[in-house]
Amino acid sequence: MNIKKRLMTFIAVLLCGALIFSASGVIAAAYETADTGVRVRDPFVLEYDCVRYMYGTGLAWDGYGCVYSTDLENWSEPVKVYEPQGACDGEGDWWAPECHYYNGSFYLFATYRSAATGKRGVGIFRSSTPLGPFEIITDGHITPKESDSIDGTLYVDDDGQPWMVYVGEWTSAEDGIGTMMAAKLSDDLTSFVSEPVLLFRAKDGDRGNGFVTDGPFLYKTKGGRLIMLWSNFRDNSGYCVLVASSSNGKIDGKWRQQPGALYKASDEHMDGGHAMLFTADNGTLLMSIHSPNMETDETPTTAKFVPVVDTGDTLIMEENSSIFTLVFYRIYYFFLRFADIFQI
């Protein structure tokens, strides 16, 4: 057996042992997710001047909407922040608006279906206030116009370079498998200044059982690791939130899928996903999701805020923050560093 195989065997044995301790040692805790009561999909929260603004799918018809709150409990009626005009020829699928404060202005990264091409894509919109009115600043879709692309998000790297990470939707893939893509943005966010690159596919690492890539959100942990939250489907637990991590802490690193799901349906809660992160006034790190993914009259889909813990390497739900879970991921990421060094 060569050195590489010996190393992999050693790692596998240790991880299996840690996983056993983790599974047997998780301490049950009361589920403390806050249900906002706001009927919305793909909720994205922006904090600005002591107010939380929540954008999402379904808060406006024929455009994009927002609700706002000063306490995360009492929310305003929806405000329409964008009315279709100009270079936006949207005719439907007004999905997943995200609002980012960047260089003194507010920018919506949002999906819509083009009347000219019939394809879904992402446009970027700018305003001087979080409640708009927003105006489109890209030439229609900034994403490739010949294919379906959705769920664009902004990430600014350590060098100050803005990127868009977005979904190459499965509907346009030859093999029907969705992808996660990235491209550099111009400083004014009006165009791509690099060709889009593939980060990973929905099936990579055999961590996702579905063909869907949804809702990317990038986050630097306290230990400096660049991770991405994204959503897929699992056979037994529906829509869920998964975690991928970059081997070199940059967008262009090798993206590996973390074992297990950060969030999935359980006896205590329904499924959900399309996650992002923000911080409550008391310093708690919250993950915003919509849940359940498929609503009924009895259980409408609403925005929910889930407490999560930054371990330095990754995130875990606060309800699962036992010592055994922490040890498992510490061991996993310790050996992942060796895997990156040996290019395993």
Phi and psi restraints in degrees (value plus and minus 20) as a CYANA .aco file:
   2 ASN   PHI     -97.1   -57.1
   2 ASN   PSI     151.8   191.8
   3 ILE   PHI     -81.3   -41.3
   3 ILE   PSI     -59.9   -19.9
   4 LYS   PHI     -82.7   -42.7
   4 LYS   PSI     -63.4   -23.4
   5 LYS   PHI     -88.0   -48.0
   5 LYS   PSI     -58.2   -18.2
   6 ARG   PHI     -81.2   -41.2
   6 ARG   PSI     -63.5   -23.5
   7 LEU   PHI     -82.0   -42.0
   7 LEU   PSI     -64.1   -24.1
   8 MET   PHI     -85.3   -45.3
   8 MET   PSI     -58.4   -18.4
   9 THR   PHI     -83.7   -43.7
   9 THR   PSI     -63.7   -23.7
  10 PHE   PHI     -80.8   -40.8
  10 PHE   PSI     -64.8   -24.8
  11 ILE   PHI     -82.5   -42.5
  11 ILE   PSI     -63.5   -23.5
  12 ALA   PHI     -82.0   -42.0
  12 ALA   PSI     -62.3   -22.3
  13 VAL   PHI     -82.2   -42.2
  13 VAL   PSI     -66.7   -26.7
  14 LEU   PHI     -84.3   -44.3
  14 LEU   PSI     -61.0   -21.0
  15 LEU   PHI     -87.5   -47.5
  15 LEU   PSI     -58.9   -18.9
  16 CYS   PHI     -81.2   -41.2
  16 CYS   PSI     -62.7   -22.7
  17 GLY   PHI     -83.0   -43.0
  17 GLY   PSI     -64.3   -24.3
  18 ALA   PHI     -84.0   -44.0
  18 ALA   PSI     -57.4   -17.4
  19 LEU   PHI     -85.0   -45.0
  19 LEU   PSI     -58.7   -18.7
  20 ILE   PHI     -81.8   -41.8
  20 ILE   PSI     -68.2   -28.2
  21 PHE   PHI     -81.7   -41.7
  21 PHE   PSI     -59.1   -19.1
  22 SER   PHI     -84.0   -44.0
  22 SER   PSI     -67.0   -27.0
  23 ALA   PHI     -85.2   -45.2
  23 ALA   PSI     -54.6   -14.6
  24 SER   PHI    -105.6   -65.6
  24 SER   PSI     -34.7     5.3
  25 GLY   PHI    -129.4   -89.4
  25 GLY   PSI     -19.0    21.0
  26 VAL   PHI     -84.9   -44.9
  26 VAL   PSI     108.9   148.9
  27 ILE   PHI    -113.0   -73.0
  27 ILE   PSI     107.3   147.3
  28 ALA   PHI     -86.7   -46.7
  28 ALA   PSI     120.0   160.0
  29 ALA   PHI    -161.6  -121.6
  29 ALA   PSI     138.0   178.0
  30 ALA   PHI     -85.4   -45.4
  30 ALA   PSI     116.5   156.5
  31 TYR   PHI    -100.0   -60.0
  31 TYR   PSI     102.5   142.5
  32 GLU   PHI    -136.2   -96.2
  32 GLU   PSI       6.7    46.7
  33 THR   PHI     -85.0   -45.0
  33 THR   PSI     118.0   158.0
  34 ALA   PHI    -115.4   -75.4
  34 ALA   PSI     105.5   145.5
  35 ASP   PHI    -113.0   -73.0
  35 ASP   PSI      97.5   137.5
  36 THR   PHI     -92.1   -52.1
  36 THR   PSI     -42.0    -2.0
  37 GLY   PHI      59.8    99.8
  37 GLY   PSI     -22.2    17.8
  38 VAL   PHI    -105.4   -65.4
  38 VAL   PSI      99.8   139.8
  39 ARG   PHI     -97.7   -57.7
  39 ARG   PSI      90.8   130.8
  40 VAL   PHI    -185.0  -145.0
  40 VAL   PSI     133.8   173.8
  41 ARG   PHI    -134.0   -94.0
  41 ARG   PSI     135.5   175.5
  42 ASP   PHI      36.4    76.4
  42 ASP   PSI      28.5    68.5
  43 PRO   PHI     -89.0   -49.0
  43 PRO   PSI     114.8   154.8
  44 PHE   PHI    -149.4  -109.4
  44 PHE   PSI     106.7   146.7
  45 VAL   PHI    -129.8   -89.8
  45 VAL   PSI     107.7   147.7
  46 LEU   PHI    -135.0   -95.0
  46 LEU   PSI     110.9   150.9
  47 GLU   PHI    -120.9   -80.9
  47 GLU   PSI     109.0   149.0
  48 TYR   PHI    -171.6  -131.6
  48 TYR   PSI     104.9   144.9
  49 ASP   PHI      33.7    73.7
  49 ASP   PSI      27.5    67.5
  50 CYS   PHI      48.7    88.7
  50 CYS   PSI      -5.1    34.9
  51 VAL   PHI    -141.6  -101.6
  51 VAL   PSI     119.8   159.8
  52 ARG   PHI    -119.5   -79.5
  52 ARG   PSI     105.7   145.7
  53 TYR   PHI    -128.0   -88.0
  53 TYR   PSI     106.3   146.3
  54 MET   PHI    -134.9   -94.9
  54 MET   PSI     101.5   141.5
  55 TYR   PHI    -127.1   -87.1
  55 TYR   PSI     137.4   177.4
  56 GLY   PHI     154.2   194.2
  56 GLY   PSI     150.5   190.5
  57 THR   PHI     -91.4   -51.4
  57 THR   PSI     109.1   149.1
  58 GLY   PHI      79.8   119.8
  58 GLY   PSI     -21.1    18.9
  59 LEU   PHI    -104.4   -64.4
  59 LEU   PSI     -28.0    12.0
  60 ALA   PHI    -173.7  -133.7
  60 ALA   PSI     130.2   170.2
  61 TRP   PHI    -116.1   -76.1
  61 TRP   PSI     121.7   161.7
  62 ASP   PHI      35.9    75.9
  62 ASP   PSI      37.2    77.2
  63 GLY   PHI     124.8   164.8
  63 GLY   PSI    -178.1  -138.1
  64 TYR   PHI    -146.3  -106.3
  64 TYR   PSI     127.5   167.5
  65 GLY   PHI    -150.5  -110.5
  65 GLY   PSI     153.0   193.0
  66 CYS   PHI    -173.1  -133.1
  66 CYS   PSI     127.0   167.0
  67 VAL   PHI    -140.9  -100.9
  67 VAL   PSI     140.9   180.9
  68 TYR   PHI    -162.3  -122.3
  68 TYR   PSI     138.9   178.9
  69 SER   PHI    -175.2  -135.2
  69 SER   PSI     133.1   173.1
  70 THR   PHI    -125.3   -85.3
  70 THR   PSI     -25.9    14.1
  71 ASP   PHI    -154.0  -114.0
  71 ASP   PSI     -16.2    23.8
  72 LEU   PHI      45.5    85.5
  72 LEU   PSI      -9.3    30.7
  73 GLU   PHI    -141.1  -101.1
  73 GLU   PSI     -62.9   -22.9
  74 ASN   PHI    -124.9   -84.9
  74 ASN   PSI      99.1   139.1
  75 TRP   PHI    -134.9   -94.9
  75 TRP   PSI     126.9   166.9
  76 SER   PHI     -89.5   -49.5
  76 SER   PSI     150.3   190.3
  77 GLU   PHI     -89.9   -49.9
  77 GLU   PSI     134.4   174.4
  78 PRO   PHI     -80.6   -40.6
  78 PRO   PSI     119.0   159.0
  79 VAL   PHI    -134.0   -94.0
  79 VAL   PSI     109.1   149.1
  80 LYS   PHI     -99.3   -59.3
  80 LYS   PSI      98.4   138.4
  81 VAL   PHI    -122.6   -82.6
  81 VAL   PSI     -32.8     7.2
  82 TYR   PHI    -165.0  -125.0
  82 TYR   PSI     108.7   148.7
  83 GLU   PHI    -131.5   -91.5
  83 GLU   PSI     105.5   145.5
  84 PRO   PHI     -73.1   -33.1
  84 PRO   PSI     111.6   151.6
  85 GLN   PHI    -187.3  -147.3
  85 GLN   PSI     152.0   192.0
  86 GLY   PHI      41.5    81.5
  86 GLY   PSI    -153.5  -113.5
  87 ALA   PHI     -93.5   -53.5
  87 ALA   PSI     -27.0    13.0
  88 CYS   PHI    -107.1   -67.1
  88 CYS   PSI      94.3   134.3
  89 ASP   PHI    -125.1   -85.1
  89 ASP   PSI      17.0    57.0
  90 GLY   PHI     -82.4   -42.4
  90 GLY   PSI     119.1   159.1
  91 GLU   PHI    -147.2  -107.2
  91 GLU   PSI     -11.9    28.1
  92 GLY   PHI     141.4   181.4
  92 GLY   PSI    -195.9  -155.9
  93 ASP   PHI      33.8    73.8
  93 ASP   PSI      32.7    72.7
  94 TRP   PHI    -100.5   -60.5
  94 TRP   PSI      65.7   105.7
  95 TRP   PHI    -132.8   -92.8
  95 TRP   PSI     130.8   170.8
  96 ALA   PHI      26.5    66.5
  96 ALA   PSI      32.7    72.7
  97 PRO   PHI     -90.7   -50.7
  97 PRO   PSI     112.0   152.0
  98 GLU   PHI    -136.7   -96.7
  98 GLU   PSI     118.8   158.8
  99 CYS   PHI    -133.9   -93.9
  99 CYS   PSI     105.1   145.1
 100 HIS   PHI    -142.2  -102.2
 100 HIS   PSI     117.1   157.1
 101 TYR   PHI    -111.3   -71.3
 101 TYR   PSI     100.4   140.4
 102 TYR   PHI    -166.5  -126.5
 102 TYR   PSI     104.5   144.5
 103 ASN   PHI      31.4    71.4
 103 ASN   PSI      20.8    60.8
 104 GLY   PHI      67.8   107.8
 104 GLY   PSI     -19.3    20.7
 105 SER   PHI    -151.7  -111.7
 105 SER   PSI     147.4   187.4
 106 PHE   PHI    -125.2   -85.2
 106 PHE   PSI     114.1   154.1
 107 TYR   PHI    -146.1  -106.1
 107 TYR   PSI     107.1   147.1
 108 LEU   PHI    -112.5   -72.5
 108 LEU   PSI     108.1   148.1
 109 PHE   PHI    -125.3   -85.3
 109 PHE   PSI      92.4   132.4
 110 ALA   PHI    -166.6  -126.6
 110 ALA   PSI     130.5   170.5
 111 THR   PHI    -116.1   -76.1
 111 THR   PSI     123.2   163.2
 112 TYR   PHI    -174.9  -134.9
 112 TYR   PSI     142.1   182.1
 113 ARG   PHI    -116.1   -76.1
 113 ARG   PSI     108.9   148.9
 114 SER   PHI    -100.5   -60.5
 114 SER   PSI     113.9   153.9
 115 ALA   PHI     -88.7   -48.7
 115 ALA   PSI     -49.6    -9.6
 116 ALA   PHI     -94.9   -54.9
 116 ALA   PSI     -62.4   -22.4
 117 THR   PHI    -125.1   -85.1
 117 THR   PSI     -40.5    -0.5
 118 GLY   PHI      55.5    95.5
 118 GLY   PSI     -15.6    24.4
 119 LYS   PHI    -119.1   -79.1
 119 LYS   PSI     131.2   171.2
 120 ARG   PHI    -106.2   -66.2
 120 ARG   PSI     122.3   162.3
 121 GLY   PHI    -177.5  -137.5
 121 GLY   PSI     157.8   197.8
 122 VAL   PHI    -128.9   -88.9
 122 VAL   PSI     110.7   150.7
 123 GLY   PHI    -132.8   -92.8
 123 GLY   PSI     141.7   181.7
 124 ILE   PHI    -138.7   -98.7
 124 ILE   PSI     114.6   154.6
 125 PHE   PHI    -147.5  -107.5
 125 PHE   PSI     126.6   166.6
 126 ARG   PHI    -146.7  -106.7
 126 ARG   PSI     127.0   167.0
 127 SER   PHI    -170.2  -130.2
 127 SER   PSI     141.1   181.1
 128 SER   PHI    -109.1   -69.1
 128 SER   PSI     -27.9    12.1
 129 THR   PHI    -155.5  -115.5
 129 THR   PSI     135.7   175.7
 130 PRO   PHI     -88.5   -48.5
 130 PRO   PSI     -37.8     2.2
 131 LEU   PHI    -119.7   -79.7
 131 LEU   PSI      -8.5    31.5
 132 GLY   PHI      58.2    98.2
 132 GLY   PSI    -184.2  -144.2
 133 PRO   PHI     -94.4   -54.4
 133 PRO   PSI     121.4   161.4
 134 PHE   PHI    -110.2   -70.2
 134 PHE   PSI     129.2   169.2
 135 GLU   PHI    -147.0  -107.0
 135 GLU   PSI     119.8   159.8
 136 ILE   PHI     -89.6   -49.6
 136 ILE   PSI     116.4   156.4
 137 ILE   PHI    -136.1   -96.1
 137 ILE   PSI     -26.3    13.7
 138 THR   PHI    -117.8   -77.8
 138 THR   PSI     143.3   183.3
 139 ASP   PHI    -100.2   -60.2
 139 ASP   PSI      57.5    97.5
 140 GLY   PHI      46.6    86.6
 140 GLY   PSI    -156.4  -116.4
 141 HIS   PHI     -86.4   -46.4
 141 HIS   PSI     110.6   150.6
 142 ILE   PHI    -102.0   -62.0
 142 ILE   PSI     -45.9    -5.9
 143 THR   PHI     -96.3   -56.3
 143 THR   PSI     143.8   183.8
 144 PRO   PHI     -72.6   -32.6
 144 PRO   PSI     105.9   145.9
 145 LYS   PHI     -96.3   -56.3
 145 LYS   PSI     -34.1     5.9
 146 GLU   PHI    -110.4   -70.4
 146 GLU   PSI     -21.0    19.0
 147 SER   PHI    -161.4  -121.4
 147 SER   PSI     144.6   184.6
 148 ASP   PHI     -99.6   -59.6
 148 ASP   PSI     104.7   144.7
 149 SER   PHI    -157.9  -117.9
 149 SER   PSI     115.0   155.0
 150 ILE   PHI    -158.1  -118.1
 150 ILE   PSI     153.0   193.0
 151 ASP   PHI      38.2    78.2
 151 ASP   PSI      29.4    69.4
 152 GLY   PHI     -91.1   -51.1
 152 GLY   PSI     122.0   162.0
 153 THR   PHI    -156.0  -116.0
 153 THR   PSI     134.9   174.9
 154 LEU   PHI    -117.1   -77.1
 154 LEU   PSI     116.0   156.0
 155 TYR   PHI    -157.2  -117.2
 155 TYR   PSI     110.0   150.0
 156 VAL   PHI    -128.6   -88.6
 156 VAL   PSI     100.7   140.7
 157 ASP   PHI    -100.7   -60.7
 157 ASP   PSI    -199.2  -159.2
 158 ASP   PHI     -85.4   -45.4
 158 ASP   PSI     -39.0     1.0
 159 ASP   PHI    -111.5   -71.5
 159 ASP   PSI     -17.8    22.2
 160 GLY   PHI      64.8   104.8
 160 GLY   PSI     -12.0    28.0
 161 GLN   PHI    -102.3   -62.3
 161 GLN   PSI     102.5   142.5
 162 PRO   PHI     -99.7   -59.7
 162 PRO   PSI     122.1   162.1
 163 TRP   PHI    -148.0  -108.0
 163 TRP   PSI     132.0   172.0
 164 MET   PHI    -129.2   -89.2
 164 MET   PSI     106.6   146.6
 165 VAL   PHI    -124.1   -84.1
 165 VAL   PSI     113.4   153.4
 166 TYR   PHI    -169.5  -129.5
 166 TYR   PSI     149.2   189.2
 167 VAL   PHI    -114.9   -74.9
 167 VAL   PSI     106.7   146.7
 168 GLY   PHI    -104.8   -64.8
 168 GLY   PSI      83.6   123.6
 169 GLU   PHI     -87.1   -47.1
 169 GLU   PSI     124.4   164.4
 170 TRP   PHI     -78.9   -38.9
 170 TRP   PSI     -44.2    -4.2
 171 THR   PHI     -85.5   -45.5
 171 THR   PSI     -40.0     0.0
 172 SER   PHI    -129.2   -89.2
 172 SER   PSI     -18.2    21.8
 173 ALA   PHI    -105.7   -65.7
 173 ALA   PSI     117.2   157.2
 174 GLU   PHI     -80.3   -40.3
 174 GLU   PSI     -55.1   -15.1
 175 ASP   PHI    -117.2   -77.2
 175 ASP   PSI     -15.6    24.4
 176 GLY   PHI      52.7    92.7
 176 GLY   PSI      -2.2    37.8
 177 ILE   PHI    -131.3   -91.3
 177 ILE   PSI     104.5   144.5
 178 GLY   PHI     -89.1   -49.1
 178 GLY   PSI     136.7   176.7
 179 THR   PHI    -147.3  -107.3
 179 THR   PSI     142.5   182.5
 180 MET   PHI    -133.5   -93.5
 180 MET   PSI     105.3   145.3
 181 MET   PHI    -141.6  -101.6
 181 MET   PSI     143.9   183.9
 182 ALA   PHI    -170.8  -130.8
 182 ALA   PSI     127.9   167.9
 183 ALA   PHI    -168.7  -128.7
 183 ALA   PSI     127.5   167.5
 184 LYS   PHI     -92.4   -52.4
 184 LYS   PSI     124.7   164.7
 185 LEU   PHI    -127.2   -87.2
 185 LEU   PSI     132.0   172.0
 186 SER   PHI     -85.6   -45.6
 186 SER   PSI     140.2   180.2
 187 ASP   PHI     -80.4   -40.4
 187 ASP   PSI     -48.8    -8.8
 188 ASP   PHI    -112.6   -72.6
 188 ASP   PSI     -14.9    25.1
 189 LEU   PHI      44.2    84.2
 189 LEU   PSI       4.4    44.4
 190 THR   PHI    -116.0   -76.0
 190 THR   PSI     -32.6     7.4
 191 SER   PHI    -178.7  -138.7
 191 SER   PSI     140.9   180.9
 192 PHE   PHI     -97.7   -57.7
 192 PHE   PSI     120.9   160.9
 193 VAL   PHI    -137.0   -97.0
 193 VAL   PSI      -7.5    32.5
 194 SER   PHI    -167.6  -127.6
 194 SER   PSI     139.7   179.7
 195 GLU   PHI     -91.1   -51.1
 195 GLU   PSI     123.0   163.0
 196 PRO   PHI     -80.9   -40.9
 196 PRO   PSI     122.2   162.2
 197 VAL   PHI    -140.5  -100.5
 197 VAL   PSI     130.0   170.0
 198 LEU   PHI    -101.8   -61.8
 198 LEU   PSI     107.3   147.3
 199 LEU   PHI    -113.3   -73.3
 199 LEU   PSI     -70.4   -30.4
 200 PHE   PHI    -186.0  -146.0
 200 PHE   PSI     149.3   189.3
 201 ARG   PHI    -129.4   -89.4
 201 ARG   PSI     142.1   182.1
 202 ALA   PHI     -78.7   -38.7
 202 ALA   PSI     -50.3   -10.3
 203 LYS   PHI    -112.1   -72.1
 203 LYS   PSI     -25.3    14.7
 204 ASP   PHI     -79.9   -39.9
 204 ASP   PSI     116.4   156.4
 205 GLY   PHI      54.4    94.4
 205 GLY   PSI     -18.4    21.6
 206 ASP   PHI      35.2    75.2
 206 ASP   PSI      11.6    51.6
 207 ARG   PHI    -114.1   -74.1
 207 ARG   PSI     -46.0    -6.0
 208 GLY   PHI    -127.7   -87.7
 208 GLY   PSI     118.2   158.2
 209 ASN   PHI    -111.8   -71.8
 209 ASN   PSI     -28.6    11.4
 210 GLY   PHI    -124.1   -84.1
 210 GLY   PSI    -196.6  -156.6
 211 PHE   PHI    -127.0   -87.0
 211 PHE   PSI     -16.9    23.1
 212 VAL   PHI    -114.8   -74.8
 212 VAL   PSI     117.3   157.3
 213 THR   PHI    -135.6   -95.6
 213 THR   PSI     102.7   142.7
 214 ASP   PHI    -154.4  -114.4
 214 ASP   PSI     131.2   171.2
 215 GLY   PHI      32.3    72.3
 215 GLY   PSI      37.6    77.6
 216 PRO   PHI     -88.3   -48.3
 216 PRO   PSI     122.6   162.6
 217 PHE   PHI    -167.2  -127.2
 217 PHE   PSI     106.6   146.6
 218 LEU   PHI    -121.6   -81.6
 218 LEU   PSI     126.1   166.1
 219 TYR   PHI    -171.7  -131.7
 219 TYR   PSI     115.5   155.5
 220 LYS   PHI    -115.6   -75.6
 220 LYS   PSI     102.1   142.1
 221 THR   PHI     -92.5   -52.5
 221 THR   PSI     150.7   190.7
 222 LYS   PHI     -81.1   -41.1
 222 LYS   PSI     -47.1    -7.1
 223 GLY   PHI    -106.9   -66.9
 223 GLY   PSI     -18.0    22.0
 224 GLY   PHI      70.0   110.0
 224 GLY   PSI     -11.4    28.6
 225 ARG   PHI    -104.4   -64.4
 225 ARG   PSI     112.6   152.6
 226 LEU   PHI    -107.7   -67.7
 226 LEU   PSI      98.9   138.9
 227 ILE   PHI    -141.9  -101.9
 227 ILE   PSI     142.1   182.1
 228 MET   PHI    -149.2  -109.2
 228 MET   PSI     107.6   147.6
 229 LEU   PHI    -106.2   -66.2
 229 LEU   PSI     116.0   156.0
 230 TRP   PHI    -172.2  -132.2
 230 TRP   PSI     146.9   186.9
 231 SER   PHI    -142.0  -102.0
 231 SER   PSI     128.5   168.5
 232 ASN   PHI    -168.1  -128.1
 232 ASN   PSI    -190.9  -150.9
 233 PHE   PHI    -141.2  -101.2
 233 PHE   PSI     124.0   164.0
 234 ARG   PHI    -139.9   -99.9
 234 ARG   PSI     125.4   165.4
 235 ASP   PHI     -74.5   -34.5
 235 ASP   PSI     -63.0   -23.0
 236 ASN   PHI    -119.5   -79.5
 236 ASN   PSI     -30.6     9.4
 237 SER   PHI    -151.7  -111.7
 237 SER   PSI      -9.8    30.2
 238 GLY   PHI      50.2    90.2
 238 GLY   PSI    -165.8  -125.8
 239 TYR   PHI     -88.2   -48.2
 239 TYR   PSI     117.2   157.2
 240 CYS   PHI    -170.6  -130.6
 240 CYS   PSI     145.7   185.7
 241 VAL   PHI    -125.4   -85.4
 241 VAL   PSI     106.1   146.1
 242 LEU   PHI    -132.4   -92.4
 242 LEU   PSI     145.6   185.6
 243 VAL   PHI    -145.8  -105.8
 243 VAL   PSI     109.9   149.9
 244 ALA   PHI    -137.5   -97.5
 244 ALA   PSI     131.7   171.7
 245 SER   PHI    -151.5  -111.5
 245 SER   PSI     127.9   167.9
 246 SER   PHI    -110.6   -70.6
 246 SER   PSI     116.7   156.7
 247 SER   PHI     -87.7   -47.7
 247 SER   PSI     -48.4    -8.4
 248 ASN   PHI    -137.7   -97.7
 248 ASN   PSI      -9.6    30.4
 249 GLY   PHI      55.5    95.5
 249 GLY   PSI      -6.7    33.3
 250 LYS   PHI    -149.2  -109.2
 250 LYS   PSI     144.5   184.5
 251 ILE   PHI     -77.8   -37.8
 251 ILE   PSI     -58.0   -18.0
 252 ASP   PHI    -105.9   -65.9
 252 ASP   PSI      -7.1    32.9
 253 GLY   PHI     -95.4   -55.4
 253 GLY   PSI     156.3   196.3
 254 LYS   PHI    -100.8   -60.8
 254 LYS   PSI     104.0   144.0
 255 TRP   PHI    -113.8   -73.8
 255 TRP   PSI     103.4   143.4
 256 ARG   PHI    -132.4   -92.4
 256 ARG   PSI     123.5   163.5
 257 GLN   PHI    -110.3   -70.3
 257 GLN   PSI     104.1   144.1
 258 GLN   PHI     -90.0   -50.0
 258 GLN   PSI     120.9   160.9
 259 PRO   PHI     -79.4   -39.4
 259 PRO   PSI     122.2   162.2
 260 GLY   PHI      56.7    96.7
 260 GLY   PSI    -199.5  -159.5
 261 ALA   PHI    -133.8   -93.8
 261 ALA   PSI     121.1   161.1
 262 LEU   PHI     -87.0   -47.0
 262 LEU   PSI     -61.7   -21.7
 263 TYR   PHI    -159.5  -119.5
 263 TYR   PSI     113.0   153.0
 264 LYS   PHI    -174.9  -134.9
 264 LYS   PSI     148.2   188.2
 265 ALA   PHI     -82.7   -42.7
 265 ALA   PSI     126.6   166.6
 266 SER   PHI    -168.5  -128.5
 266 SER   PSI    -194.4  -154.4
 267 ASP   PHI     -85.4   -45.4
 267 ASP   PSI     -43.0    -3.0
 268 GLU   PHI    -112.3   -72.3
 268 GLU   PSI     -41.5    -1.5
 269 HIS   PHI    -175.8  -135.8
 269 HIS   PSI     140.3   180.3
 270 MET   PHI    -103.1   -63.1
 270 MET   PSI     153.9   193.9
 271 ASP   PHI     -90.7   -50.7
 271 ASP   PSI     150.6   190.6
 272 GLY   PHI     155.7   195.7
 272 GLY   PSI     148.9   188.9
 273 GLY   PHI     159.0   199.0
 273 GLY   PSI    -174.7  -134.7
 274 HIS   PHI      35.8    75.8
 274 HIS   PSI      49.6    89.6
 275 ALA   PHI    -114.1   -74.1
 275 ALA   PSI     134.1   174.1
 276 MET   PHI    -168.3  -128.3
 276 MET   PSI     151.9   191.9
 277 LEU   PHI    -144.7  -104.7
 277 LEU   PSI     123.9   163.9
 278 PHE   PHI    -173.6  -133.6
 278 PHE   PSI     150.7   190.7
 279 THR   PHI    -132.9   -92.9
 279 THR   PSI     112.0   152.0
 280 ALA   PHI     -95.9   -55.9
 280 ALA   PSI     148.8   188.8
 281 ASP   PHI     -80.3   -40.3
 281 ASP   PSI     -50.5   -10.5
 282 ASN   PHI    -106.5   -66.5
 282 ASN   PSI     -13.2    26.8
 283 GLY   PHI      71.5   111.5
 283 GLY   PSI     -23.5    16.5
 284 THR   PHI     -88.7   -48.7
 284 THR   PSI     113.2   153.2
 285 LEU   PHI    -102.7   -62.7
 285 LEU   PSI     103.4   143.4
 286 LEU   PHI    -135.2   -95.2
 286 LEU   PSI     119.9   159.9
 287 MET   PHI    -124.4   -84.4
 287 MET   PSI     101.8   141.8
 288 SER   PHI    -112.6   -72.6
 288 SER   PSI     108.1   148.1
 289 ILE   PHI    -159.1  -119.1
 289 ILE   PSI     147.8   187.8
 290 HIS   PHI    -125.3   -85.3
 290 HIS   PSI     123.3   163.3
 291 SER   PHI    -178.2  -138.2
 291 SER   PSI     120.3   160.3
 292 PRO   PHI     -93.8   -53.8
 292 PRO   PSI     147.7   187.7
 293 ASN   PHI     -90.1   -50.1
 293 ASN   PSI     -57.2   -17.2
 294 MET   PHI    -132.1   -92.1
 294 MET   PSI      92.2   132.2
 295 GLU   PHI    -105.4   -65.4
 295 GLU   PSI     139.4   179.4
 296 THR   PHI    -150.1  -110.1
 296 THR   PSI     156.5   196.5
 297 ASP   PHI     -82.3   -42.3
 297 ASP   PSI     -53.5   -13.5
 298 GLU   PHI    -100.9   -60.9
 298 GLU   PSI     -50.4   -10.4
 299 THR   PHI    -150.9  -110.9
 299 THR   PSI      62.4   102.4
 300 PRO   PHI     -86.7   -46.7
 300 PRO   PSI     133.8   173.8
 301 THR   PHI     -98.7   -58.7
 301 THR   PSI     103.2   143.2
 302 THR   PHI    -152.9  -112.9
 302 THR   PSI     146.9   186.9
 303 ALA   PHI     -98.8   -58.8
 303 ALA   PSI     111.0   151.0
 304 LYS   PHI    -146.4  -106.4
 304 LYS   PSI     125.3   165.3
 305 PHE   PHI    -132.4   -92.4
 305 PHE   PSI      99.2   139.2
 306 VAL   PHI    -129.5   -89.5
 306 VAL   PSI     101.7   141.7
 307 PRO   PHI     -85.2   -45.2
 307 PRO   PSI     111.4   151.4
 308 VAL   PHI    -150.1  -110.1
 308 VAL   PSI     141.1   181.1
 309 VAL   PHI    -139.2   -99.2
 309 VAL   PSI     111.5   151.5
 310 ASP   PHI    -106.8   -66.8
 310 ASP   PSI      91.3   131.3
 311 THR   PHI    -104.5   -64.5
 311 THR   PSI     -25.0    15.0
 312 GLY   PHI      82.4   122.4
 312 GLY   PSI     -53.8   -13.8
 313 ASP   PHI    -128.0   -88.0
 313 ASP   PSI     -52.2   -12.2
 314 THR   PHI    -176.0  -136.0
 314 THR   PSI    -190.0  -150.0
 315 LEU   PHI    -138.1   -98.1
 315 LEU   PSI     124.8   164.8
 316 ILE   PHI    -154.2  -114.2
 316 ILE   PSI     132.5   172.5
 317 MET   PHI     -85.2   -45.2
 317 MET   PSI     121.2   161.2
 318 GLU   PHI     -77.1   -37.1
 318 GLU   PSI     -53.9   -13.9
 319 GLU   PHI     -88.1   -48.1
 319 GLU   PSI     -38.4     1.6
 320 ASN   PHI    -126.3   -86.3
 320 ASN   PSI      -4.4    35.6
 321 SER   PHI    -104.4   -64.4
 321 SER   PSI      35.9    75.9
 322 SER   PHI    -102.8   -62.8
 322 SER   PSI     144.2   184.2
 323 ILE   PHI     -81.9   -41.9
 323 ILE   PSI     -53.0   -13.0
 324 PHE   PHI     -90.4   -50.4
 324 PHE   PSI     -59.5   -19.5
 325 THR   PHI     -84.1   -44.1
 325 THR   PSI     -63.2   -23.2
 326 LEU   PHI     -81.7   -41.7
 326 LEU   PSI     -62.3   -22.3
 327 VAL   PHI     -85.3   -45.3
 327 VAL   PSI     -62.0   -22.0
 328 PHE   PHI     -77.2   -37.2
 328 PHE   PSI     -69.4   -29.4
 329 TYR   PHI     -92.3   -52.3
 329 TYR   PSI     -49.2    -9.2
 330 ARG   PHI     -82.9   -42.9
 330 ARG   PSI     -64.4   -24.4
 331 ILE   PHI     -85.9   -45.9
 331 ILE   PSI     -63.8   -23.8
 332 TYR   PHI     -77.9   -37.9
 332 TYR   PSI     -68.3   -28.3
 333 TYR   PHI     -96.6   -56.6
 333 TYR   PSI     -44.7    -4.7
 334 PHE   PHI     -82.4   -42.4
 334 PHE   PSI     -67.2   -27.2
 335 PHE   PHI     -97.5   -57.5
 335 PHE   PSI     -42.3    -2.3
 336 LEU   PHI     -84.6   -44.6
 336 LEU   PSI     -52.3   -12.3
 337 ARG   PHI     -83.3   -43.3
 337 ARG   PSI     -59.6   -19.6
 338 PHE   PHI     -86.9   -46.9
 338 PHE   PSI     -59.3   -19.3
 339 ALA   PHI     -81.3   -41.3
 339 ALA   PSI     -57.9   -17.9
 340 ASP   PHI     -88.1   -48.1
 340 ASP   PSI     -60.3   -20.3
 341 ILE   PHI     -83.2   -43.2
 341 ILE   PSI     -63.9   -23.9
 342 PHE   PHI    -109.8   -69.8
 342 PHE   PSI     -17.4    22.6
 343 GLN   PHI      34.8    74.8
 343 GLN   PSI      25.3    65.3
